[in-house]
């Protein structure tokens, strides 16, 4: 059987030409090879951000771990990264000046910025039937400033450098709540819906500059932020929303982010990828 390659995938024996096998694996290696690529991940102290930072580092990227308040957890993320060419930067992205300085520091220290992962976000419950007007207004202001305006500011600053250097990739972390609704946190759902619209608008605006914009929209993910819900009294009901009878793992979201940020995904620009285990389906 010269010129053929046997491989076993889940108990099935597949016969393919050696050339095809080599080309497939070359594509896998090249597309997921981030060697020396500079990647900024906002909100990387825990959860999805931490998992994404670790996977980028495994694939050779130089990772910048951004955090706002939780330096201790951000240091843990940094310590967990494979390799030693990574960095940690504090910034409050709701401050326009700090957003600009965050990006400019990355470019000064690393010489370029190849990928931006906008993961930083907050979730403040504010059910309309039970909160006061002041609390309602505060929740909306805080949520929109962080999840939408802050992200827009970081994106603008990053896009300027990407245009100048000839290209780049931006992956925004949205939510199933943008489509399904967030009855106890409507500002969160609105901020993520706005993020989706912004991302698709920028995908059109930036494509001529070889800058591509993508969105992932997870459902519940087993992170520190929602541990009270996922592992609390309502945990089983939350898991049962998916026919898989569980919530997503941070690594599963991170894998999708890495795929979108990799080479060969240009024509996916503007896409919104649902990662919710079929707990909410749309067409």
N, C-alpha and C positions, 0 to 999 in steps of 0.2 A: 504494500500500500504506500509506496514511495510517493511523496508529494501530497500526502494527506496527514491531517492532525486529528487525533482523537481527544475529546474532552468530555468530562462527565459533569452534567448540570442537573442536580436534584434527581439522580438515579437514571437520567436519560443519557445515552451515549450519542454524541453528535459528531459526525464526520464532516470536516470542512477542509478546503484547500489551505495549505500552509500560508499562502500569501494573504488569504482573507483573515486567518487567525492573527497573523502578524499585524495587518493593517488595523484590525479592531483594537488590539491591545496597544498599538502605537497611538491610536486616537484617544483611548482611555488615559494613557500616560500623559500625552501632550495637553489634552483638554483640562485635566485636573492637576496640572503641574503649575504651581504658583511660585516657583523658585525665584527669589529676589523681587517678587511683586510686593508693593507696599499697600497694605489694607488697613483702613481705619474703621473700627467698629464702635459705634456709640452705644452706651449702656451695656458695656461688656463685663461689668462686675460679677454678674450672676446669670443664671438661666440660659436663655437662647443665645445671648451675647457671649457668654463664657464658652458654651459648646461650639459656637461658630469660630471663636478665636482659636480654640484648640485644634479644630479641623483644618483651618487655614494654615496654622503653624506646621501641622503634620505634613501638609502638602508643599512646604517650602516657603510660605509667605513670610514677610516681615510685618508683624502685626502690631498695631497701635491700639492699646486697650484704653478706651475712654470711660470715665466715670464722672459723676457729679459730686455725690456726698460720701459714698461708701468706699473709702480708700482701702480699708482692710480687706474687703472682698475682692476689690480690683487687684490688689497685690497677690491674692491667692490665684486669680486668673493668670496673671503674669507668670507666677512661679510654676504654673501647670503647663506652660507652653513649651513645646519641643523646640530646641535651638536657643540661641542667645542674642538674636538680632532684633528683639522686640522692645517695646516701650510702653509707658503708661502716662496718660495726660488727663488732668482734671479740667473740666470746663462746665459751666452752666449754660446750656445751649439756648435757654430762654433769653439770655443776654446776647444781643447782636454782636457786640464787640468781642465777647468770649468765643462765640461761634467762629468768627473770622480768625481770631488768634489761634484757635484749635487747629484749623486747617493749615494756616500759614506756618505754624510750628512743625507740623508733620512734613510739609514740603521743605522747610529749612533743614530739618534734621535728617530726612531720608532722600531728599532730592527730587521726589515725585510722589504722586498719589495715583495708584492704579485702580483701586476699588474702594468705594464707600458703602458701608452697611449701616443704614439708619435703623437702629434697633431701640434707641432710648425712648421710653414712654412712661407715662404714669396712668394709674387707674384709680379714680376717686369715686366711690359710690355716692350718689345724690338722688335717691328716688323722689320724684316730684311730689308724691302725696304726703311725704313725711318731713322733708327738709324745709328750713326757712329760706326766705328770699336771698339773704346775704350769703348763706352757705351754698345755695344754688349758683349764684353769680360767681362766687369764688371757685367752685369746682369747674365751671365752664372756662373761666379765665385761665386757671392753672393747666387744665387739660389741653386746651387749644394752643396755649403758648408753648407747651412742651412738645406735644405730639405732632403738631402741624406747623406752627410758625417757627419753632426752633429747628425742626427738621428741614424746613424750607431754607432757613438761613445757612445751615451747614451745607446743604445741597448746592445752593448758589455759589458759595465760596469754593467748594470742591470742583464744581463744574467749570469754573473759570480756569483752574489749573489743568483740568483734563483736556479742555479745548486747546489750551496752549501747547500741551505736550503731545497732542495728536490722538487722544482717545482715553477711554476709561469705562468703568462699569459702576452703576449705582443700584443697590438692592434695598428696597424699603420693606420693613416689616409691618404689615397691616394686621388685620384681624377678621375673623369670621363675623364679628359683631358689626362690621361695616355693612353687611348684607342682611344679617338676621335681626339686627337691632340689639340694643343694650338697655333694657327697661329700667334697670337700677343705676345706670351710668350713661345716660344719653349723650353726654359730651364726649365720652370715649368713642362710642359708635360714630358720632358725627366727625370726630377728628380723624378716624381711620377711613371713613368714606371720603373725606377731603384729601387724605393722603393718596388714596387710589386715583382720584381725579387729577391731582397734581402730578403723580407719577406718569400717567398716560399722556398728559399734556407735554411734560418734559421729554418723554420718549420721542414724541414727534419733533420737538424743538431741537433736541440734541443729536438725533441720528445723523444729520449731515456732518456733524463734527466727530463722528465715530465714538460718541458717548452713548451708552445703552442703559436703559432704565427698566428695572423689573420690580415686581411686588410678590411677596409671599403673604398669604392670609391664613394663619393658623387658627384652629379652634382652641380648646383647652390644651395647654401644655403643662407637663409636670415640672413646674418651676417653683422657686421659693415664693414668688409673688402671689401665686394662687394655691399654695399648699393648703391653706385654710379651707378652700372649697373642694379641691380634688381629694384631699385626705380627711375631710370633715364628715359630718353626718350626711351630707348630700353627695358624698363621693361616688357612691355606686350609681346614683341617678345620673350624675355627670358622665361617668364611664359608659352608661347604657345609651347615651345619645348617639354613640357610634356602634355600628354592627360589629366592630372589632372588640367591643366591650372594654375599652380602655381609652385613655387620653394619649396624646402624642408625647414622645420623648424629645427633649431638647436636641439631641443629635439628629433626629429625623428632620427637624426644621433646618438645622445647620447644613445637612447634606444637600437639601434643595437650594439653599442660598449659595453654597459652593458651586453647584452645577450652573446656576444662572450667571454667576460671576466668572465662569470659565470661558475659555476660547471656544468658538463655534456656536455660540448661542445668539449671535447678532440679530437673527430674524425673529427671535422671541421678544425683542424689545417692546415694551408696553403691556406685556402679559401680566395677569394676576393669577398666581398659582395657589389654589386652595390646598391646605394641609389640615384637614379636619376629620379624616377617617370616615368620610361619607356621612358625617353627622348633620351636615347641611349641604344640600345639592342645589345648584342653580344652573340655568342653561340660557 
